[in-house]
Amino acid sequence: MKNRLRELRAQRDWSQRDLADRLGVSRQTINAVETGKYDPSLPLAFKIARLMGRPIEGIFTDEPG
Amino acid sequence: MNTKQDSEKGCATDTGSWVAPMAWGLGAGLAAAADTALFALYHLALPLRLALVILPVLLSLGYVTCVVGMFRRADELQRRIQLESLGFAFPATAILVMTFDLLEKAMVLPATHWGWGMLVGAMCLLWLAGYAMASRRYL
């Protein structure tokens, strides 16, 4: 699954740690999601979408990472 | 895209929660080792022997409580990493014990009396190895 998390985070000038703290997960999780090594659960994807103010499909796409 | 902290590949603060369980586990191991030495050296009264047996058991329960709490607090990726590391450590320990046992029965290795300490040590080392391997996958 591909995602635009890194790009959206950069737009807000947040570090991975900032985003991790906002989402209540570890920085390693943010890094793994951004690099496509880990696909987040649906609750975490919804949380990310809410935080970024976009629909889930605006962040995650069903294409091989 | 190069953003803040992208170059950070370590996860020191994320693994900080290992300290308490390791302290409990180490305490339990040391208490058990001290018990073994005391029982071998001295003939102690029954109540004292029972108290000495209970001490590492209580410390082990503290360890279990700490580990379960750590898993509950962990985020979803950390839980997956722990699942993968335990999924590796559990069968790997069984394979290790089976291999040594068969090698001893085949008289390739001299007979070794595997105490619980060696078994627990192997489990912990394989859990750590599993954790390192699983962590690397998501770095």
N, CA and C atoms of all chains as a GROMACS GRO file, in nm:
protein
  612
    1MET      N    1   0.085  -0.120   0.000
    1MET     CA    2   0.000   0.000   0.000
    1MET      C    3   0.089   0.126   0.000
    2LYS      N    4   0.061   0.217  -0.092
    2LYS     CA    5   0.138   0.343  -0.096
    2LYS      C    6   0.069   0.447  -0.008
    3ASN      N    7   0.147   0.544   0.038
    3ASN     CA    8   0.083   0.651   0.114
    3ASN      C    9   0.159   0.783   0.096
    4ARG      N   10   0.090   0.891   0.131
    4ARG     CA   11   0.148   1.026   0.118
    4ARG      C   12   0.179   1.085   0.255
    5LEU      N   13   0.200   0.999   0.352
    5LEU     CA   14   0.217   1.047   0.489
    5LEU      C   15   0.339   1.138   0.504
    6ARG      N   16   0.451   1.096   0.444
    6ARG     CA   17   0.574   1.176   0.457
    6ARG      C   18   0.554   1.316   0.397
    7GLU      N   19   0.491   1.316   0.282
    7GLU     CA   20   0.465   1.445   0.213
    7GLU      C   21   0.373   1.534   0.297
    8LEU      N   22   0.268   1.478   0.351
    8LEU     CA   23   0.173   1.556   0.431
    8LEU      C   24   0.237   1.604   0.562
    9ARG      N   25   0.321   1.520   0.617
    9ARG     CA   26   0.392   1.558   0.740
    9ARG      C   27   0.488   1.673   0.712
   10ALA      N   28   0.558   1.662   0.598
   10ALA     CA   29   0.655   1.766   0.562
   10ALA      C   30   0.585   1.901   0.540
   11GLN      N   31   0.466   1.894   0.480
   11GLN     CA   32   0.389   2.019   0.457
   11GLN      C   33   0.362   2.091   0.588
   12ARG      N   34   0.345   2.014   0.694
   12ARG     CA   35   0.315   2.073   0.825
   12ARG      C   36   0.442   2.099   0.906
   13ASP      N   37   0.557   2.064   0.849
   13ASP     CA   38   0.686   2.080   0.915
   13ASP      C   39   0.690   2.007   1.050
   14TRP      N   40   0.632   1.888   1.049
   14TRP     CA   41   0.635   1.805   1.170
   14TRP      C   42   0.747   1.703   1.155
   15SER      N   43   0.812   1.673   1.264
   15SER     CA   44   0.909   1.563   1.262
   15SER      C   45   0.831   1.432   1.280
   16GLN      N   46   0.899   1.322   1.258
   16GLN     CA   47   0.833   1.193   1.281
   16GLN      C   48   0.790   1.181   1.427
   17ARG      N   49   0.874   1.235   1.515
   17ARG     CA   50   0.840   1.231   1.658
   17ARG      C   51   0.714   1.313   1.687
   18ASP      N   52   0.706   1.433   1.625
   18ASP     CA   53   0.586   1.518   1.645
   18ASP      C   54   0.461   1.441   1.606
   19LEU      N   55   0.467   1.380   1.487
   19LEU     CA   56   0.350   1.308   1.436
   19LEU      C   57   0.319   1.188   1.526
   20ALA      N   58   0.426   1.117   1.567
   20ALA     CA   59   0.406   1.000   1.654
   20ALA      C   60   0.336   1.041   1.784
   21ASP      N   61   0.380   1.152   1.841
   21ASP     CA   62   0.319   1.199   1.966
   21ASP      C   63   0.173   1.236   1.946
   22ARG      N   64   0.144   1.299   1.832
   22ARG     CA   65   0.005   1.338   1.804
   22ARG      C   66  -0.085   1.217   1.785
   23LEU      N   67  -0.026   1.108   1.733
   23LEU     CA   68  -0.106   0.989   1.705
   23LEU      C   69  -0.100   0.886   1.819
   24GLY      N   70  -0.011   0.910   1.914
   24GLY     CA   71   0.002   0.817   2.026
   24GLY      C   72   0.066   0.685   1.987
   25VAL      N   73   0.159   0.691   1.892
   25VAL     CA   74   0.233   0.570   1.852
   25VAL      C   75   0.383   0.600   1.862
   26SER      N   76   0.465   0.498   1.835
   26SER     CA   77   0.610   0.520   1.840
   26SER      C   78   0.659   0.581   1.710
   27ARG      N   79   0.778   0.644   1.718
   27ARG     CA   80   0.835   0.703   1.597
   27ARG      C   81   0.868   0.595   1.495
   28GLN      N   82   0.905   0.478   1.546
   28GLN     CA   83   0.936   0.366   1.457
   28GLN      C   84   0.812   0.330   1.372
   29THR      N   85   0.694   0.340   1.432
   29THR     CA   86   0.572   0.309   1.358
   29THR      C   87   0.553   0.408   1.244
   30ILE      N   88   0.574   0.537   1.273
   30ILE     CA   89   0.560   0.639   1.169
   30ILE      C   90   0.659   0.614   1.056
   31ASN      N   91   0.782   0.584   1.093
   31ASN     CA   92   0.885   0.557   0.992
   31ASN      C   93   0.847   0.436   0.907
   32ALA      N   94   0.799   0.330   0.974
   32ALA     CA   95   0.763   0.208   0.900
   32ALA      C   96   0.645   0.231   0.807
   33VAL      N   97   0.550   0.314   0.850
   33VAL     CA   98   0.434   0.344   0.763
   33VAL      C   99   0.482   0.427   0.644
   34GLU      N  100   0.562   0.530   0.671
   34GLU     CA  101   0.609   0.617   0.563
   34GLU      C  102   0.691   0.543   0.458
   35THR      N  103   0.772   0.449   0.504
   35THR     CA  104   0.858   0.376   0.410
   35THR      C  105   0.784   0.257   0.346
   36GLY      N  106   0.658   0.239   0.384
   36GLY     CA  107   0.578   0.133   0.324
   36GLY      C  108   0.611  -0.005   0.377
   37LYS      N  109   0.685  -0.010   0.489
   37LYS     CA  110   0.720  -0.141   0.545
   37LYS      C  111   0.609  -0.195   0.634
   38TYR      N  112   0.520  -0.107   0.673
   38TYR     CA  113   0.410  -0.150   0.761
   38TYR      C  114   0.283  -0.076   0.722
   39ASP      N  115   0.178  -0.153   0.702
   39ASP     CA  116   0.047  -0.093   0.673
   39ASP      C  117  -0.029  -0.076   0.804
   40PRO      N  118  -0.074   0.046   0.835
   40PRO     CA  119  -0.140   0.068   0.964
   40PRO      C  120  -0.275  -0.001   0.970
   41SER      N  121  -0.321  -0.023   1.092
   41SER     CA  122  -0.455  -0.079   1.111
   41SER      C  123  -0.557   0.026   1.068
   42LEU      N  124  -0.681  -0.018   1.052
   42LEU     CA  125  -0.787   0.076   1.012
   42LEU      C  126  -0.807   0.188   1.115
   43PRO      N  127  -0.811   0.156   1.246
   43PRO     CA  128  -0.824   0.266   1.344
   43PRO      C  129  -0.711   0.369   1.334
   44LEU      N  130  -0.587   0.321   1.313
   44LEU     CA  131  -0.475   0.416   1.303
   44LEU      C  132  -0.484   0.495   1.172
   45ALA      N  133  -0.527   0.430   1.065
   45ALA     CA  134  -0.543   0.501   0.938
   45ALA      C  135  -0.649   0.610   0.951
   46PHE      N  136  -0.758   0.581   1.022
   46PHE     CA  137  -0.862   0.682   1.045
   46PHE      C  138  -0.807   0.798   1.128
   47LYS      N  139  -0.726   0.764   1.228
   47LYS     CA  140  -0.667   0.866   1.315
   47LYS      C  141  -0.577   0.959   1.232
   48ILE      N  142  -0.497   0.897   1.144
   48ILE     CA  143  -0.407   0.975   1.058
   48ILE      C  144  -0.490   1.066   0.968
   49ALA      N  145  -0.596   1.008   0.909
   49ALA     CA  146  -0.680   1.084   0.818
   49ALA      C  147  -0.744   1.204   0.888
   50ARG      N  148  -0.793   1.181   1.010
   50ARG     CA  149  -0.854   1.290   1.087
   50ARG      C  150  -0.752   1.398   1.117
   51LEU      N  151  -0.633   1.357   1.157
   51LEU     CA  152  -0.528   1.453   1.192
   51LEU      C  153  -0.486   1.535   1.070
   52MET      N  154  -0.479   1.470   0.955
   52MET     CA  155  -0.437   1.539   0.833
   52MET      C  156  -0.553   1.611   0.764
   53GLY      N  157  -0.674   1.588   0.812
   53GLY     CA  158  -0.791   1.655   0.754
   53GLY      C  159  -0.821   1.610   0.612
   54ARG      N  160  -0.797   1.482   0.586
   54ARG     CA  161  -0.822   1.428   0.452
   54ARG      C  162  -0.892   1.293   0.465
   55PRO      N  163  -0.959   1.250   0.359
   55PRO     CA  164  -1.015   1.114   0.364
   55PRO      C  165  -0.902   1.010   0.356
   56ILE      N  166  -0.928   0.892   0.404
   56ILE     CA  167  -0.824   0.787   0.405
   56ILE      C  168  -0.767   0.765   0.265
   57GLU      N  169  -0.857   0.761   0.165
   57GLU     CA  170  -0.810   0.733   0.028
   57GLU      C  171  -0.729   0.851  -0.028
   58GLY      N  172  -0.732   0.965   0.040
   58GLY     CA  173  -0.647   1.078   0.001
   58GLY      C  174  -0.504   1.064   0.055
   59ILE      N  175  -0.486   0.967   0.143
   59ILE     CA  176  -0.354   0.945   0.203
   59ILE      C  177  -0.298   0.809   0.160
   60PHE      N  178  -0.386   0.709   0.166
   60PHE     CA  179  -0.341   0.572   0.133
   60PHE      C  180  -0.404   0.528   0.001
   61THR      N  181  -0.323   0.465  -0.082
   61THR     CA  182  -0.375   0.409  -0.208
   61THR      C  183  -0.340   0.262  -0.217
   62ASP      N  184  -0.429   0.188  -0.277
   62ASP     CA  185  -0.412   0.042  -0.283
   62ASP      C  186  -0.320   0.003  -0.398
   63GLU      N  187  -0.198   0.050  -0.391
   63GLU     CA  188  -0.098   0.012  -0.492
   63GLU      C  189   0.020  -0.047  -0.417
   64PRO      N  190   0.090  -0.139  -0.481
   64PRO     CA  191   0.208  -0.193  -0.412
   64PRO      C  192   0.310  -0.083  -0.382
   65GLY      N  193   0.356  -0.080  -0.254
   65GLY     CA  194   0.453   0.022  -0.213
   65GLY      C  195   0.585  -0.007  -0.275
   66MET      N  196   1.214   1.278  -0.023
   66MET     CA  197   1.195   1.399   0.055
   66MET      C  198   1.268   1.387   0.188
   67ASN      N  199   1.349   1.488   0.219
   67ASN     CA  200   1.426   1.481   0.342
   67ASN      C  201   1.364   1.570   0.448
   68THR      N  202   1.303   1.512   0.545
   68THR     CA  203   1.238   1.590   0.649
   68THR      C  204   1.308   1.567   0.782
   69LYS      N  205   1.265   1.644   0.880
   69LYS     CA  206   1.328   1.638   1.012
   69LYS      C  207   1.329   1.496   1.068
   70GLN      N  208   1.441   1.456   1.122
   70GLN     CA  209   1.459   1.328   1.190
   70GLN      C  210   1.444   1.206   1.100
   71ASP      N  211   1.438   1.227   0.966
   71ASP     CA  212   1.425   1.111   0.878
   71ASP      C  213   1.545   1.018   0.890
   72SER      N  214   1.660   1.078   0.922
   72SER     CA  215   1.781   0.996   0.925
   72SER      C  216   1.789   0.910   1.051
   73GLU      N  217   1.705   0.937   1.149
   73GLU     CA  218   1.709   0.860   1.273
   73GLU      C  219   1.659   0.719   1.247
   74LYS      N  220   1.745   0.622   1.264
   74LYS     CA  221   1.702   0.484   1.241
   74LYS      C  222   1.690   0.406   1.372
   75GLY      N  223   1.749   0.460   1.477
   75GLY     CA  224   1.740   0.392   1.605
   75GLY      C  225   1.604   0.417   1.668
   76CYS      N  226   1.580   0.352   1.779
   76CYS     CA  227   1.451   0.367   1.843
   76CYS      C  228   1.467   0.361   1.994
   77ALA      N  229   1.569   0.432   2.041
   77ALA     CA  230   1.605   0.419   2.182
   77ALA      C  231   1.490   0.448   2.277
   78THR      N  232   1.418   0.558   2.251
   78THR     CA  233   1.312   0.594   2.345
   78THR      C  234   1.196   0.495   2.337
   79ASP      N  235   1.178   0.431   2.223
   79ASP     CA  236   1.068   0.336   2.208
   79ASP      C  237   1.096   0.206   2.282
   80THR      N  238   1.223   0.179   2.310
   80THR     CA  239   1.257   0.055   2.377
   80THR      C  240   1.286   0.078   2.525
   81GLY      N  241   1.262   0.200   2.572
   81GLY     CA  242   1.289   0.231   2.712
   81GLY      C  243   1.208   0.147   2.809
   82SER      N  244   1.090   0.101   2.764
   82SER     CA  245   1.003   0.024   2.853
   82SER      C  246   1.059  -0.115   2.882
   83TRP      N  247   1.170  -0.151   2.820
   83TRP     CA  248   1.233  -0.281   2.846
   83TRP      C  249   1.303  -0.283   2.982
   84VAL      N  250   1.336  -0.164   3.034
   84VAL     CA  251   1.420  -0.157   3.153
   84VAL      C  252   1.355  -0.225   3.274
   85ALA      N  253   1.228  -0.191   3.301
   85ALA     CA  254   1.161  -0.247   3.420
   85ALA      C  255   1.148  -0.400   3.411
   86PRO      N  256   1.097  -0.456   3.300
   86PRO     CA  257   1.088  -0.602   3.294
   86PRO      C  258   1.224  -0.670   3.309
   87MET      N  259   1.327  -0.608   3.247
   87MET     CA  260   1.460  -0.668   3.256
   87MET      C  261   1.510  -0.666   3.400
   88ALA      N  262   1.480  -0.558   3.473
   88ALA     CA  263   1.522  -0.549   3.612
   88ALA      C  264   1.453  -0.657   3.696
   89TRP      N  265   1.321  -0.676   3.674
   89TRP     CA  266   1.248  -0.781   3.747
   89TRP      C  267   1.304  -0.919   3.712
   90GLY      N  268   1.326  -0.942   3.584
   90GLY     CA  269   1.376  -1.072   3.538
   90GLY      C  270   1.514  -1.102   3.592
   91LEU      N  271   1.599  -1.000   3.588
   91LEU     CA  272   1.735  -1.015   3.639
   91LEU      C  273   1.732  -1.041   3.790
   92GLY      N  274   1.646  -0.968   3.859
   92GLY     CA  275   1.630  -0.986   4.004
   92GLY      C  276   1.586  -1.129   4.036
   93ALA      N  277   1.490  -1.178   3.959
   93ALA     CA  278   1.440  -1.315   3.980
   93ALA      C  279   1.552  -1.416   3.954
   94GLY      N  280   1.626  -1.396   3.847
   94GLY     CA  281   1.735  -1.487   3.812
   94GLY      C  282   1.843  -1.488   3.919
   95LEU      N  283   1.878  -1.368   3.967
   95LEU     CA  284   1.982  -1.359   4.070
   95LEU      C  285   1.936  -1.421   4.202
   96ALA      N  286   1.808  -1.396   4.235
   96ALA     CA  287   1.754  -1.454   4.359
   96ALA      C  288   1.753  -1.606   4.350
   97ALA      N  289   1.718  -1.659   4.233
   97ALA     CA  290   1.715  -1.805   4.215
   97ALA      C  291   1.857  -1.862   4.222
   98ALA      N  292   1.952  -1.790   4.162
   98ALA     CA  293   2.092  -1.836   4.166
   98ALA      C  294   2.144  -1.834   4.309
   99ALA      N  295   2.108  -1.729   4.382
   99ALA     CA  296   2.151  -1.718   4.522
   99ALA      C  297   2.089  -1.831   4.604
  100ASP      N  298   1.960  -1.861   4.578
  100ASP     CA  299   1.891  -1.972   4.647
  100ASP      C  300   1.966  -2.103   4.624
  101THR      N  301   2.000  -2.128   4.496
  101THR     CA  302   2.068  -2.253   4.461
  101THR      C  303   2.199  -2.265   4.539
  102ALA      N  304   2.273  -2.154   4.543
  102ALA     CA  305   2.400  -2.156   4.615
  102ALA      C  306   2.379  -2.177   4.764
  103LEU      N  307   2.280  -2.108   4.821
  103LEU     CA  308   2.254  -2.120   4.965
  103LEU      C  309   2.211  -2.262   5.001
  104PHE      N  310   2.124  -2.322   4.918
  104PHE     CA  311   2.075  -2.458   4.946
  104PHE      C  312   2.189  -2.559   4.937
  105ALA      N  313   2.285  -2.532   4.850
  105ALA     CA  314   2.398  -2.624   4.834
  105ALA      C  315   2.496  -2.611   4.950
  106LEU      N  316   2.508  -2.490   5.004
  106LEU     CA  317   2.609  -2.465   5.106
  106LEU      C  318   2.559  -2.487   5.249
  107TYR      N  319   2.433  -2.454   5.273
  107TYR     CA  320   2.383  -2.458   5.411
  107TYR      C  321   2.258  -2.544   5.423
  108HIS      N  322   2.242  -2.601   5.541
  108HIS     CA  323   2.116  -2.671   5.569
  108HIS      C  324   2.030  -2.574   5.650
  109LEU      N  325   1.939  -2.509   5.582
  109LEU     CA  326   1.859  -2.405   5.647
  109LEU      C  327   1.727  -2.463   5.700
  110ALA      N  328   1.669  -2.391   5.793
  110ALA     CA  329   1.540  -2.435   5.849
  110ALA      C  330   1.433  -2.428   5.741
  111LEU      N  331   1.331  -2.514   5.755
  111LEU     CA  332   1.227  -2.524   5.652
  111LEU      C  333   1.158  -2.390   5.620
  112PRO      N  334   1.115  -2.313   5.723
  112PRO     CA  335   1.049  -2.186   5.690
  112PRO      C  336   1.139  -2.093   5.608
  113LEU      N  337   1.267  -2.092   5.642
  113LEU     CA  338   1.360  -2.005   5.569
  113LEU      C  339   1.378  -2.054   5.424
  114ARG      N  340   1.385  -2.188   5.410
  114ARG     CA  341   1.399  -2.243   5.274
  114ARG      C  342   1.277  -2.207   5.189
  115LEU      N  343   1.159  -2.217   5.252
  115LEU     CA  344   1.035  -2.184   5.177
  115LEU      C  345   1.033  -2.036   5.140
  116ALA      N  346   1.075  -1.952   5.234
  116ALA     CA  347   1.079  -1.807   5.206
  116ALA      C  348   1.175  -1.777   5.092
  117LEU      N  349   1.288  -1.849   5.092
  117LEU     CA  350   1.386  -1.827   4.986
  117LEU      C  351   1.334  -1.874   4.850
  118VAL      N  352   1.252  -1.978   4.851
  118VAL     CA  353   1.193  -2.027   4.725
  118VAL      C  354   1.089  -1.927   4.674
  119ILE      N  355   1.014  -1.870   4.768
  119ILE     CA  356   0.905  -1.779   4.729
  119ILE      C  357   0.960  -1.649   4.667
  120LEU      N  358   1.076  -1.604   4.717
  120LEU     CA  359   1.130  -1.475   4.671
  120LEU      C  360   1.146  -1.468   4.517
  121PRO      N  361   1.219  -1.563   4.453
  121PRO     CA  362   1.230  -1.553   4.306
  121PRO      C  363   1.097  -1.572   4.233
  122VAL      N  364   1.007  -1.648   4.297
  122VAL     CA  365   0.874  -1.667   4.235
  122VAL      C  366   0.801  -1.534   4.231
  123LEU      N  367   0.806  -1.460   4.343
  123LEU     CA  368   0.740  -1.328   4.348
  123LEU      C  369   0.804  -1.232   4.248
  124LEU      N  370   0.936  -1.235   4.242
  124LEU     CA  371   1.006  -1.147   4.146
  124LEU      C  372   0.969  -1.185   4.002
  125SER      N  373   0.952  -1.315   3.977
  125SER     CA  374   0.912  -1.361   3.843
  125SER      C  375   0.772  -1.313   3.809
  126LEU      N  376   0.683  -1.314   3.910
  126LEU     CA  377   0.547  -1.265   3.887
  126LEU      C  378   0.550  -1.116   3.854
  127GLY      N  379   0.640  -1.043   3.920
  127GLY     CA  380   0.659  -0.901   3.888
  127GLY      C  381   0.703  -0.884   3.744
  128TYR      N  382   0.792  -0.974   3.701
  128TYR     CA  383   0.841  -0.971   3.562
  128TYR      C  384   0.726  -0.994   3.464
  129VAL      N  385   0.645  -1.097   3.493
  129VAL     CA  386   0.533  -1.129   3.402
  129VAL      C  387   0.435  -1.011   3.395
  130THR      N  388   0.404  -0.954   3.512
  130THR     CA  389   0.311  -0.840   3.517
  130THR      C  390   0.366  -0.724   3.434
  131CYS      N  391   0.496  -0.701   3.448
  131CYS     CA  392   0.561  -0.591   3.375
  131CYS      C  393   0.557  -0.614   3.224
  132VAL      N  394   0.584  -0.738   3.183
  132VAL     CA  395   0.586  -0.769   3.039
  132VAL      C  396   0.446  -0.756   2.980
  133VAL      N  397   0.346  -0.807   3.052
  133VAL     CA  398   0.208  -0.797   3.003
  133VAL      C  399   0.167  -0.650   2.992
  134GLY      N  400   0.203  -0.570   3.095
  134GLY     CA  401   0.174  -0.427   3.092
  134GLY      C  402   0.243  -0.358   2.975
  135MET      N  403   0.367  -0.399   2.950
  135MET     CA  404   0.444  -0.341   2.839
  135MET      C  405   0.374  -0.372   2.705
  136PHE      N  406   0.325  -0.496   2.690
  136PHE     CA  407   0.255  -0.533   2.567
  136PHE      C  408   0.125  -0.453   2.552
  137ARG      N  409   0.058  -0.431   2.665
  137ARG     CA  410  -0.069  -0.357   2.659
  137ARG      C  411  -0.048  -0.212   2.620
  138ARG      N  412   0.063  -0.154   2.668
  138ARG     CA  413   0.091  -0.014   2.638
  138ARG      C  414   0.152   0.004   2.499
  139ALA      N  415   0.207  -0.104   2.444
  139ALA     CA  416   0.277  -0.093   2.316
  139ALA      C  417   0.181  -0.055   2.203
  140ASP      N  418   0.233   0.014   2.104
  140ASP     CA  419   0.148   0.047   1.990
  140ASP      C  420   0.142  -0.074   1.895
  141GLU      N  421   0.065  -0.061   1.788
  141GLU     CA  422   0.036  -0.179   1.706
  141GLU      C  423   0.161  -0.238   1.639
  142LEU      N  424   0.256  -0.153   1.598
  142LEU     CA  425   0.377  -0.207   1.535
  142LEU      C  426   0.463  -0.280   1.638
  143GLN      N  427   0.475  -0.221   1.759
  143GLN     CA  428   0.553  -0.286   1.864
  143GLN      C  429   0.493  -0.421   1.900
  144ARG      N  430   0.359  -0.429   1.900
  144ARG     CA  431   0.293  -0.557   1.929
  144ARG      C  432   0.324  -0.659   1.820
  145ARG      N  433   0.324  -0.614   1.697
  145ARG     CA  434   0.356  -0.706   1.587
  145ARG      C  435   0.500  -0.756   1.600
  146ILE      N  436   0.590  -0.662   1.633
  146ILE     CA  437   0.732  -0.700   1.648
  146ILE      C  438   0.746  -0.803   1.761
  147GLN      N  439   0.676  -0.777   1.872
  147GLN     CA  440   0.684  -0.872   1.984
  147GLN      C  441   0.624  -1.007   1.946
  148LEU      N  442   0.514  -1.004   1.871
  148LEU     CA  443   0.452  -1.130   1.827
  148LEU      C  444   0.549  -1.208   1.739
  149GLU      N  445   0.613  -1.137   1.646
  149GLU     CA  446   0.708  -1.204   1.557
  149GLU      C  447   0.828  -1.257   1.635
  150SER      N  448   0.875  -1.179   1.735
  150SER     CA  449   0.992  -1.225   1.809
  150SER      C  450   0.958  -1.345   1.897
  151LEU      N  451   0.838  -1.343   1.959
  151LEU     CA  452   0.798  -1.459   2.039
  151LEU      C  453   0.768  -1.579   1.950
  152GLY      N  454   0.711  -1.551   1.833
  152GLY     CA  455   0.684  -1.657   1.736
  152GLY      C  456   0.812  -1.724   1.688
  153PHE      N  457   0.921  -1.649   1.692
  153PHE     CA  458   1.052  -1.707   1.658
  153PHE      C  459   1.111  -1.779   1.780
  154ALA      N  460   1.107  -1.711   1.896
  154ALA     CA  461   1.176  -1.763   2.014
  154ALA      C  462   1.115  -1.894   2.065
  155PHE      N  463   0.983  -1.904   2.061
  155PHE     CA  464   0.917  -2.023   2.117
  155PHE      C  465   0.957  -2.150   2.042
  156PRO      N  466   0.936  -2.158   1.910
  156PRO     CA  467   0.979  -2.280   1.841
  156PRO      C  468   1.131  -2.296   1.835
  157ALA      N  469   1.203  -2.183   1.829
  157ALA     CA  470   1.350  -2.193   1.822
  157ALA      C  471   1.406  -2.258   1.949
  158THR      N  472   1.346  -2.224   2.066
  158THR     CA  473   1.390  -2.286   2.191
  158THR      C  474   1.360  -2.436   2.187
  159ALA      N  475   1.241  -2.471   2.138
  159ALA     CA  476   1.205  -2.613   2.130
  159ALA      C  477   1.301  -2.688   2.037
  160ILE      N  478   1.334  -2.627   1.924
  160ILE     CA  479   1.426  -2.691   1.829
  160ILE      C  480   1.565  -2.707   1.890
  161LEU      N  481   1.608  -2.603   1.962
  161LEU     CA  482   1.740  -2.607   2.026
  161LEU      C  483   1.748  -2.720   2.128
  162VAL      N  484   1.645  -2.728   2.214
  162VAL     CA  485   1.643  -2.832   2.318
  162VAL      C  486   1.637  -2.971   2.254
  163MET      N  487   1.551  -2.985   2.152
  163MET     CA  488   1.538  -3.113   2.084
  163MET      C  489   1.671  -3.154   2.019
  164THR      N  490   1.737  -3.058   1.954
  164THR     CA  491   1.863  -3.088   1.887
  164THR      C  492   1.971  -3.133   1.986
  165PHE      N  493   1.982  -3.060   2.098
  165PHE     CA  494   2.081  -3.099   2.198
  165PHE      C  495   2.050  -3.235   2.257
  166ASP      N  496   1.920  -3.260   2.283
  166ASP     CA  497   1.879  -3.388   2.341
  166ASP      C  498   1.914  -3.502   2.246
  167LEU      N  499   1.884  -3.484   2.117
  167LEU     CA  500   1.912  -3.590   2.019
  167LEU      C  501   2.062  -3.611   2.002
  168LEU      N  502   2.138  -3.500   2.004
  168LEU     CA  503   2.283  -3.512   1.991
  168LEU      C  504   2.343  -3.586   2.111
  169GLU      N  505   2.284  -3.564   2.228
  169GLU     CA  506   2.330  -3.635   2.348
  169GLU      C  507   2.294  -3.783   2.339
  170LYS      N  508   2.171  -3.811   2.292
  170LYS     CA  509   2.128  -3.951   2.279
  170LYS      C  510   2.209  -4.024   2.173
  171ALA      N  511   2.247  -3.950   2.069
  171ALA     CA  512   2.329  -4.009   1.962
  171ALA      C  513   2.476  -4.017   2.004
  172MET      N  514   2.502  -3.970   2.124
  172MET     CA  515   2.637  -3.970   2.183
  172MET      C  516   2.736  -3.890   2.098
  173VAL      N  517   2.685  -3.789   2.032
  173VAL     CA  518   2.771  -3.695   1.959
  173VAL      C  519   2.823  -3.591   2.059
  174LEU      N  520   2.736  -3.556   2.153
  174LEU     CA  521   2.772  -3.461   2.259
  174LEU      C  522   2.772  -3.533   2.393
  175PRO      N  523   2.857  -3.491   2.486
  175PRO     CA  524   2.850  -3.551   2.619
  175PRO      C  525   2.718  -3.513   2.688
  176ALA      N  526   2.671  -3.601   2.776
  176ALA     CA  527   2.543  -3.574   2.844
  176ALA      C  528   2.553  -3.447   2.927
  177THR      N  529   2.460  -3.356   2.904
  177THR     CA  530   2.455  -3.231   2.980
  177THR      C  531   2.322  -3.230   3.055
  178HIS      N  532   2.328  -3.188   3.178
  178HIS     CA  533   2.202  -3.180   3.253
  178HIS      C  534   2.148  -3.038   3.240
  179TRP      N  535   2.051  -3.026   3.151
  179TRP     CA  536   1.991  -2.895   3.125
  179TRP      C  537   1.910  -2.852   3.246
  180GLY      N  538   1.957  -2.753   3.316
  180GLY     CA  539   1.878  -2.699   3.427
  180GLY      C  540   1.781  -2.595   3.372
  181TRP      N  541   1.688  -2.552   3.458
  181TRP     CA  542   1.591  -2.453   3.412
  181TRP      C  543   1.660  -2.321   3.377
  182GLY      N  544   1.774  -2.295   3.444
  182GLY     CA  545   1.847  -2.170   3.418
  182GLY      C  546   1.895  -2.161   3.274
  183MET      N  547   1.946  -2.275   3.223
  183MET     CA  548   1.994  -2.276   3.084
  183MET      C  549   1.877  -2.260   2.987
  184LEU      N  550   1.766  -2.324   3.022
  184LEU     CA  551   1.647  -2.316   2.936
  184LEU      C  552   1.594  -2.173   2.930
  185VAL      N  553   1.582  -2.111   3.048
  185VAL     CA  554   1.532  -1.972   3.053
  185VAL      C  555   1.631  -1.879   2.982
  186GLY      N  556   1.760  -1.905   3.003
  186GLY     CA  557   1.862  -1.824   2.935
  186GLY      C  558   1.849  -1.833   2.784
  187ALA      N  559   1.831  -1.957   2.735
  187ALA     CA  560   1.815  -1.977   2.589
  187ALA      C  561   1.691  -1.906   2.539
  188MET      N  562   1.581  -1.916   2.617
  188MET     CA  563   1.456  -1.850   2.577
  188MET      C  564   1.475  -1.699   2.565
  189CYS      N  565   1.542  -1.642   2.668
  189CYS     CA  566   1.562  -1.496   2.668
  189CYS      C  567   1.652  -1.452   2.552
  190LEU      N  568   1.759  -1.527   2.530
  190LEU     CA  569   1.851  -1.490   2.421
  190LEU      C  570   1.781  -1.500   2.285
  191LEU      N  571   1.701  -1.606   2.269
  191LEU     CA  572   1.631  -1.623   2.141
  191LEU      C  573   1.520  -1.518   2.124
  192TRP      N  574   1.460  -1.478   2.234
  192TRP     CA  575   1.358  -1.372   2.228
  192TRP      C  576   1.426  -1.241   2.184
  193LEU      N  577   1.542  -1.212   2.245
  193LEU     CA  578   1.616  -1.092   2.205
  193LEU      C  579   1.658  -1.098   2.058
  194ALA      N  580   1.705  -1.218   2.016
  194ALA     CA  581   1.746  -1.234   1.876
  194ALA      C  582   1.625  -1.213   1.784
  195GLY      N  583   1.511  -1.270   1.823
  195GLY     CA  584   1.388  -1.254   1.745
  195GLY      C  585   1.345  -1.108   1.739
  196TYR      N  586   1.359  -1.039   1.852
  196TYR     CA  587   1.322  -0.897   1.858
  196TYR      C  588   1.411  -0.815   1.766
  197ALA      N  589   1.542  -0.846   1.770
  197ALA     CA  590   1.636  -0.772   1.684
  197ALA      C  591   1.602  -0.794   1.536
  198MET      N  592   1.572  -0.919   1.501
  198MET     CA  593   1.539  -0.949   1.360
  198MET      C  594   1.409  -0.882   1.318
  199ALA      N  595   1.307  -0.892   1.404
  199ALA     CA  596   1.177  -0.834   1.369
  199ALA      C  597   1.186  -0.681   1.363
  200SER      N  598   1.263  -0.622   1.456
  200SER     CA  599   1.279  -0.476   1.457
  200SER      C  600   1.345  -0.426   1.329
  201ARG      N  601   1.448  -0.500   1.289
  201ARG     CA  602   1.522  -0.461   1.168
  201ARG      C  603   1.432  -0.453   1.046
  202ARG      N  604   1.335  -0.544   1.041
  202ARG     CA  605   1.244  -0.549   0.926
  202ARG      C  606   1.166  -0.420   0.910
  203TYR      N  607   1.138  -0.351   1.020
  203TYR     CA  608   1.055  -0.230   1.014
  203TYR      C  609   1.135  -0.101   1.031
  204LEU      N  610   1.268  -0.110   1.025
  204LEU     CA  611   1.348   0.013   1.038
  204LEU      C  612   1.349   0.091   0.907
   0.00000   0.00000   0.00000
